[in-house]
Amino acid sequence: MSTTEKILFDPIAESRPLRFLILEDSELDVELLKAASRTDEFKFEYKVVSNRKDFEKNLSLYDPDVILSDFTLPQFTGLEALKIVKDRNVNRPFIIVTGAVDEETAVACIKAGADDYLLKDRLTRLPSAIIHSIEQWKITIEKENTRIELEVSRYRLRELFKRIEHIRDDEKKRISLEIHDQLGQELTAAKLGLFWLKQNIIINSKENKNDCKPLLSKIEELIDLSGKTIKTIRRIAHQLRPVVLDDLGLFPAIEWMVKNFEDSTDISCSFNHDLSDELIGKDFSSVAYRIVQEGLTNIMRHSNAKYCGIDFKMNKENLHLDIWDNGKGFDMRENKETNKLGLFGIIERIKPYNGQMQIESEPGGGTRIIIRVPSENIGT
């Protein structure tokens, strides 16, 4: 992330003199510049150089506030000096002062990045040109600082969102394990206890010739209910955080999800990828899994599709994830339908990774969710 200088002082308001770096080979012209620069608005000190070597050296050593440059020197030009300033990212006002300049040359100077240009026989404007250039420099630096601060804030927000997602996944994993291991085991034990009770009632009823059919029927209902509850608990635990995602990786977890999706719906689903799990970092694996989960949920609820698909591809620039169906589709001009699909969650998940999402759909033509994430952002 790029950085720029902060304006730690106002060079006009501060009591210290402004530092002028004067690129000029004529002593008389230097004296004219000094005389023209005298004003009540500011004080100044100066350093005079007349060649490329001294100019490059004093850009850093002298650290000028303003650069005043002749346009033509024996073996150096003002435009060459300006190019050096720009190449080194020296953010200082650069004013060209020349004996004669045509309109084409003046335009070339401004296009090259000069803040102003003056004729040597019209130097009365020099103090105001210096003040104006410094004020414009301050505005430019302040804008750049604001831009960088905004970038930093966005970066921190993305990192915070990643952290929140990481904490959320860890908590889901903890709850999932607790539900599966603790509650699941307790219900399994209760089911086994009901089996034991059933068998003992049968034995006792035979010995005592009692009619226990109503009691046995009730126990059978409880055994059946226990079995359904255990299945529900396992399903909820897997939805919170599938064990296969942690144990085997993203793509086996999606294969497991697709199989469950097909088993619970009348929709066939294809899953295609040419990647290995090693290419996908742990954090983004969770994100990708949730995106696919959300996509399949949307297809199940809204599409009326008979067939759908999930496609993963990756090149040097981006990871490509497409989730599509052959369902009823919708009119893209109707934003309400897009909102109803609940895609805001997907957008928020890929934001921290600088990802982008696009939707393609038309009535009767199915829907395709297209996701692109920079490859460099999905690794470990």
Backbone torsions as a table, in degrees:
resi	resn	phi	psi	omega
1	MET	NA	128.4	-176.1
2	SER	-72.2	155.2	176.3
3	THR	-133.1	160.7	176.0
4	THR	-139.3	174.3	-175.3
5	GLU	-77.1	148.3	171.9
6	LYS	-89.8	145.4	175.1
7	ILE	-80.6	99.2	-177.3
8	LEU	-86.4	-12.2	177.4
9	PHE	-149.9	160.0	172.4
10	ASP	-98.4	107.9	-173.3
11	PRO	-64.1	-17.8	176.5
12	ILE	-84.3	-42.7	-174.8
13	ALA	-80.4	-26.0	-177.2
14	GLU	-67.8	152.9	-178.0
15	SER	-77.4	-20.6	-177.5
16	ARG	-70.7	149.1	-179.5
17	PRO	-67.6	149.3	171.2
18	LEU	-70.8	145.9	177.9
19	ARG	-101.9	117.4	177.3
20	PHE	-100.5	129.6	167.8
21	LEU	-102.5	112.9	-175.2
22	ILE	-103.7	117.9	176.0
23	LEU	-97.8	100.5	-173.0
24	GLU	-158.3	138.4	-179.3
25	ASP	-104.4	0.4	-179.7
26	SER	-109.0	120.0	179.3
27	GLU	-63.0	-37.0	179.2
28	LEU	-62.6	-43.3	179.7
29	ASP	-67.3	-32.4	175.8
30	VAL	-62.6	-43.4	179.0
31	GLU	-64.4	-37.8	177.3
32	LEU	-63.6	-41.2	178.6
33	LEU	-64.1	-43.4	179.4
34	LYS	-61.8	-45.2	-179.1
35	ALA	-64.4	-41.8	-178.0
36	ALA	-69.8	-23.7	-176.6
37	SER	-84.0	-11.3	-177.9
38	ARG	-70.7	124.7	-176.8
39	THR	-158.3	160.5	176.0
40	ASP	-76.5	-11.4	-175.8
41	GLU	-72.1	-31.4	-178.1
42	PHE	-159.5	160.8	170.8
43	LYS	-104.1	159.1	-179.9
44	PHE	-149.4	157.1	167.8
45	GLU	-129.0	167.3	-171.6
46	TYR	-148.1	160.7	173.6
47	LYS	-134.5	129.4	-178.4
48	VAL	-105.3	131.9	173.5
49	VAL	-131.8	156.3	-175.9
50	SER	-133.5	7.0	180.0
51	ASN	-147.0	169.4	-176.1
52	ARG	-61.0	-46.0	-175.5
53	LYS	-58.8	-49.7	-178.8
54	ASP	-68.4	-33.6	178.7
55	PHE	-64.0	-49.6	-179.9
56	GLU	-61.2	-40.6	-178.9
57	LYS	-62.6	-45.4	-173.7
58	ASN	-82.8	-10.5	173.4
59	LEU	-58.2	-39.6	-179.7
60	SER	-95.2	-41.8	-175.6
61	LEU	-69.3	-43.7	-176.0
62	TYR	-86.1	-26.3	178.7
63	ASP	50.8	66.7	-174.4
64	PRO	-71.7	155.5	171.8
65	ASP	-86.8	-31.9	-178.6
66	VAL	-141.1	142.4	176.0
67	ILE	-113.3	123.0	175.3
68	LEU	-110.0	120.1	-171.8
69	SER	-128.3	134.4	168.5
70	ASP	-67.0	155.9	-179.0
71	PHE	-81.7	-38.5	-176.3
72	THR	-130.1	124.9	173.8
73	LEU	-121.8	168.0	-174.7
74	PRO	-53.1	-47.4	-178.1
75	GLN	-128.3	27.2	-174.8
76	PHE	-159.1	151.6	178.9
77	THR	-129.1	160.6	177.5
78	GLY	-62.5	-37.2	178.8
79	LEU	-66.1	-36.4	176.2
80	GLU	-65.8	-40.8	177.4
81	ALA	-63.5	-41.2	179.1
82	LEU	-63.0	-39.9	178.6
83	LYS	-62.6	-40.2	177.2
84	ILE	-60.8	-44.1	179.1
85	VAL	-59.5	-45.8	-179.0
86	LYS	-68.0	-41.7	-179.6
87	ASP	-63.0	-32.1	-179.6
88	ARG	-89.5	1.1	-178.3
89	ASN	56.0	40.9	175.7
90	VAL	-84.1	106.3	-176.1
91	ASN	-86.5	78.6	178.3
92	ARG	-137.5	147.1	177.2
93	PRO	-58.9	136.3	-178.5
94	PHE	-125.5	114.5	-178.0
95	ILE	-116.0	125.7	177.7
96	ILE	-92.3	128.4	178.4
97	VAL	-120.6	118.9	-172.0
98	THR	-137.1	160.1	-179.3
99	GLY	-75.0	-39.1	179.9
100	ALA	-152.2	139.3	-180.0
101	VAL	-151.8	133.9	176.0
102	ASP	-86.7	170.5	-175.6
103	GLU	-62.1	-38.9	-179.2
104	GLU	-62.7	-41.8	179.2
105	THR	-67.6	-40.0	179.0
106	ALA	-61.5	-43.2	178.2
107	VAL	-63.3	-40.3	179.1
108	ALA	-61.9	-38.6	179.1
109	CYS	-63.5	-46.0	-178.8
110	ILE	-66.2	-42.0	178.6
111	LYS	-62.2	-33.6	-179.5
112	ALA	-74.4	-13.0	176.3
113	GLY	117.3	5.4	176.9
114	ALA	-66.4	142.9	-179.5
115	ASP	-80.3	-26.9	179.2
116	ASP	-167.6	165.9	172.2
117	TYR	-141.8	144.3	-177.3
118	LEU	-134.6	150.5	171.9
119	LEU	-89.1	143.5	-175.7
120	LYS	-66.8	-20.6	178.0
121	ASP	-91.8	8.2	178.1
122	ARG	-137.0	55.1	-173.5
123	LEU	-86.2	1.0	179.4
124	THR	-63.0	-22.1	-179.7
125	ARG	-85.2	-2.5	-173.8
126	LEU	-60.3	-48.7	180.0
127	PRO	-57.9	-44.5	179.8
128	SER	-67.4	-34.3	177.4
129	ALA	-65.2	-39.4	178.4
130	ILE	-64.6	-48.1	-179.4
131	ILE	-61.2	-45.6	-179.8
132	HIS	-61.8	-42.5	-179.2
133	SER	-64.0	-40.2	179.0
134	ILE	-66.7	-40.8	178.7
135	GLU	-63.1	-41.7	177.9
136	GLN	-66.2	-37.2	176.8
137	TRP	-61.9	-43.4	179.0
138	LYS	-60.6	-43.1	179.8
139	ILE	-62.6	-43.0	179.9
140	THR	-61.8	-45.6	-179.4
141	ILE	-65.1	-41.8	179.6
142	GLU	-63.1	-40.0	177.3
143	LYS	-63.5	-42.4	-179.9
144	GLU	-65.9	-41.4	177.3
145	ASN	-62.4	-40.3	177.9
146	THR	-63.5	-42.2	179.0
147	ARG	-61.7	-43.4	-179.0
148	ILE	-68.0	-41.0	177.4
149	GLU	-60.8	-37.4	177.5
150	LEU	-66.5	-41.9	177.3
151	GLU	-61.2	-43.8	179.4
152	VAL	-63.0	-42.2	179.0
153	SER	-62.6	-42.2	178.6
154	ARG	-65.3	-40.9	178.5
155	TYR	-61.9	-45.5	179.5
156	ARG	-63.9	-37.0	178.5
157	LEU	-65.3	-42.0	177.9
158	ARG	-62.9	-42.5	179.1
159	GLU	-65.8	-37.0	177.7
160	LEU	-64.7	-42.2	178.9
161	PHE	-62.9	-41.4	176.3
162	LYS	-59.5	-43.5	-179.0
163	ARG	-63.6	-43.3	178.7
164	ILE	-61.8	-43.7	178.4
165	GLU	-62.3	-39.4	179.6
166	HIS	-64.1	-45.5	178.8
167	ILE	-63.4	-41.8	-179.8
168	ARG	-62.1	-43.0	179.1
169	ASP	-65.9	-40.2	177.6
170	ASP	-62.0	-40.3	-179.9
171	GLU	-68.3	-40.4	176.5
172	LYS	-62.3	-39.8	178.6
173	LYS	-62.8	-43.6	-179.9
174	ARG	-62.9	-46.4	-179.9
175	ILE	-64.7	-40.5	179.7
176	SER	-59.8	-46.3	179.9
177	LEU	-64.9	-39.1	-179.5
178	GLU	-66.0	-42.5	177.9
179	ILE	-63.5	-47.4	-175.8
180	HIS	-67.8	-46.9	-173.1
181	ASP	-80.6	-46.7	-173.9
182	GLN	-83.2	-63.4	-176.4
183	LEU	-65.8	-39.5	179.4
184	GLY	-62.3	-43.3	179.4
185	GLN	-65.9	-39.3	-179.8
186	GLU	-65.3	-40.9	177.9
187	LEU	-68.5	-36.5	176.2
188	THR	-62.6	-41.4	177.4
189	ALA	-63.4	-40.0	178.1
190	ALA	-63.8	-39.5	178.5
191	LYS	-64.1	-43.4	177.3
192	LEU	-62.4	-37.8	177.6
193	GLY	-62.7	-38.0	177.8
194	LEU	-66.8	-38.9	175.3
195	PHE	-60.0	-44.9	179.9
196	TRP	-61.5	-43.8	179.8
197	LEU	-62.5	-41.1	179.4
198	LYS	-60.7	-47.2	-178.6
199	GLN	-63.7	-41.1	-179.4
200	ASN	-69.4	-34.2	176.4
201	ILE	-66.0	-40.4	178.5
202	ILE	-61.3	-46.1	179.9
203	ILE	-62.8	-44.5	-178.1
204	ASN	-65.5	-37.8	-178.8
205	SER	-68.1	-33.6	177.5
206	LYS	-68.7	-39.7	-178.6
207	GLU	-70.0	-39.2	-175.4
208	ASN	-100.9	0.5	178.5
209	LYS	54.6	43.8	177.9
210	ASN	-97.7	151.5	176.3
211	ASP	-90.4	104.5	-176.8
212	CYS	-110.0	18.0	-176.5
213	LYS	-59.5	-43.9	178.6
214	PRO	-60.8	-41.4	179.9
215	LEU	-66.9	-42.3	179.3
216	LEU	-65.0	-36.9	178.4
217	SER	-63.0	-41.5	178.8
218	LYS	-66.2	-41.2	178.3
219	ILE	-63.5	-38.9	179.0
220	GLU	-62.5	-39.3	176.4
221	GLU	-62.4	-41.9	180.0
222	LEU	-66.7	-38.3	177.1
223	ILE	-63.1	-44.1	179.2
224	ASP	-63.6	-42.5	178.1
225	LEU	-63.4	-39.9	178.0
226	SER	-61.7	-42.9	179.0
227	GLY	-61.9	-43.4	178.7
228	LYS	-64.9	-40.0	180.0
229	THR	-64.5	-40.9	178.2
230	ILE	-62.2	-42.5	178.2
231	LYS	-63.2	-41.2	179.0
232	THR	-63.2	-42.9	179.3
233	ILE	-62.1	-43.5	179.1
234	ARG	-63.6	-40.2	179.4
235	ARG	-63.8	-45.5	179.2
236	ILE	-62.9	-41.8	179.5
237	ALA	-61.7	-41.7	179.3
238	HIS	-68.8	-36.1	178.5
239	GLN	-67.9	-36.1	177.7
240	LEU	-64.4	-47.5	-180.0
241	ARG	-164.4	97.0	-177.5
242	PRO	-62.8	131.1	-179.8
243	VAL	-60.0	-34.1	-177.3
244	VAL	-63.1	-29.0	178.2
245	LEU	-64.8	-40.4	178.8
246	ASP	-78.0	-36.7	-174.0
247	ASP	-82.0	-40.8	-172.2
248	LEU	-115.1	-20.6	178.7
249	GLY	111.9	179.4	-171.9
250	LEU	-62.8	-51.8	-170.7
251	PHE	-70.9	-40.2	171.0
252	PRO	-60.8	-35.1	178.8
253	ALA	-65.6	-39.5	178.2
254	ILE	-69.0	-38.3	175.7
255	GLU	-59.0	-42.5	176.9
256	TRP	-62.6	-42.0	179.4
257	MET	-63.3	-44.1	-179.7
258	VAL	-61.5	-42.7	179.2
259	LYS	-61.3	-46.4	178.0
260	ASN	-62.9	-37.3	178.3
261	PHE	-62.2	-46.3	-179.9
262	GLU	-66.2	-37.0	-179.6
263	ASP	-66.9	-30.3	-174.5
264	SER	-100.4	-2.8	178.4
265	THR	-133.4	175.0	174.0
266	ASP	-99.2	25.2	-175.6
267	ILE	-109.5	125.2	173.8
268	SER	-79.6	143.4	-176.1
269	CYS	-137.1	127.6	175.5
270	SER	-99.5	150.1	178.4
271	PHE	-134.7	117.2	-176.5
272	ASN	-125.2	133.1	174.2
273	HIS	-157.4	154.0	177.1
274	ASP	-125.8	34.3	-174.6
275	LEU	-118.2	163.5	172.0
276	SER	-110.0	153.3	-177.9
277	ASP	-63.7	-22.5	-178.4
278	GLU	-64.6	-22.7	-179.0
279	LEU	-78.1	-15.9	-175.1
280	ILE	-108.8	123.3	178.9
281	GLY	-69.1	162.3	-177.2
282	LYS	-59.5	-45.4	-177.3
283	ASP	-63.2	-45.9	-177.9
284	PHE	-73.8	-25.0	174.8
285	SER	-58.5	-44.1	178.1
286	SER	-63.1	-41.5	179.5
287	VAL	-63.1	-48.2	-178.9
288	ALA	-61.9	-40.3	179.2
289	TYR	-61.0	-45.3	-179.1
290	ARG	-66.9	-34.8	178.4
291	ILE	-64.2	-46.9	178.5
292	VAL	-62.8	-41.8	178.9
293	GLN	-59.1	-45.0	179.1
294	GLU	-65.2	-41.0	179.3
295	GLY	-61.6	-45.3	179.1
296	LEU	-66.9	-35.8	176.5
297	THR	-62.2	-42.1	177.7
298	ASN	-62.4	-42.8	179.5
299	ILE	-61.7	-44.6	-179.0
300	MET	-63.2	-40.1	-173.7
301	ARG	-83.5	-34.5	-165.9
302	HIS	-120.4	-18.9	-164.0
303	SER	-87.2	-29.3	-169.2
304	ASN	55.6	34.9	-176.7
305	ALA	-86.0	158.1	171.8
306	LYS	-106.3	-17.0	-177.0
307	TYR	-147.9	144.1	177.3
308	CYS	-148.2	173.5	-178.3
309	GLY	-155.3	157.2	176.8
310	ILE	-129.2	122.4	-177.2
311	ASP	-124.7	124.4	174.1
312	PHE	-111.3	131.9	171.0
313	LYS	-143.5	159.1	177.6
314	MET	-148.2	138.0	170.3
315	ASN	-123.1	-167.9	-176.8
316	LYS	-64.4	-29.1	-175.3
317	GLU	-90.6	-47.6	-168.4
318	ASN	-140.4	153.2	163.0
319	LEU	-88.9	130.6	179.3
320	HIS	-108.5	124.5	175.7
321	LEU	-128.6	116.4	177.8
322	ASP	-116.0	132.2	174.6
323	ILE	-122.7	118.8	-171.0
324	TRP	-137.5	162.8	176.6
325	ASP	-149.3	163.9	179.2
326	ASN	-104.3	31.1	-174.7
327	GLY	-81.8	-155.5	-171.3
328	LYS	-72.2	-22.0	-178.6
329	GLY	64.4	-171.7	178.4
330	PHE	-161.8	166.1	179.6
331	ASP	-79.0	118.6	-177.0
332	MET	-62.4	-19.9	-179.8
333	ARG	-75.8	-13.5	178.4
334	GLU	-92.9	94.5	-177.3
335	ASN	-63.7	-25.6	-178.9
336	LYS	-59.8	-38.6	-179.6
337	GLU	-66.3	-40.7	178.5
338	THR	-61.6	-42.8	178.9
339	ASN	-64.9	-37.1	-177.8
340	LYS	-64.0	-27.7	-179.2
341	LEU	-69.8	-7.6	176.2
342	GLY	65.2	37.8	-175.3
343	LEU	-85.7	-4.4	179.5
344	PHE	-58.3	-38.3	179.9
345	GLY	-61.5	-38.5	178.3
346	ILE	-65.3	-44.7	179.9
347	ILE	-59.2	-44.2	-179.1
348	GLU	-66.4	-32.8	-179.2
349	ARG	-69.4	-35.4	-176.1
350	ILE	-90.6	-12.0	179.6
351	LYS	-56.1	-46.4	-178.4
352	PRO	-62.3	-15.0	-178.8
353	TYR	-106.5	14.1	-177.8
354	ASN	58.3	33.2	179.7
355	GLY	-83.0	162.3	178.4
356	GLN	-131.3	147.8	179.0
357	MET	-127.4	140.3	177.9
358	GLN	-134.1	145.4	178.3
359	ILE	-118.4	133.8	173.7
360	GLU	-121.7	127.5	-179.8
361	SER	-162.8	155.0	171.8
362	GLU	-153.7	151.8	-178.2
363	PRO	-55.0	124.6	179.9
364	GLY	80.3	-1.6	-174.8
365	GLY	-113.4	13.7	179.1
366	GLY	76.8	-177.1	-178.1
367	THR	-137.9	143.4	176.8
368	ARG	-131.8	125.0	172.9
369	ILE	-99.3	120.7	-175.9
370	ILE	-112.2	121.6	-177.9
371	ILE	-122.1	132.6	177.4
372	ARG	-127.8	128.5	179.1
373	VAL	-131.1	130.8	178.2
374	PRO	-53.2	130.6	-175.9
375	SER	-58.0	-33.8	-177.4
376	GLU	-68.6	-13.9	-175.8
377	ASN	-97.9	-2.1	-173.1
378	ILE	-107.6	-2.4	-177.1
379	GLY	-75.0	-175.0	-177.1
380	THR	-65.6	NA	NA
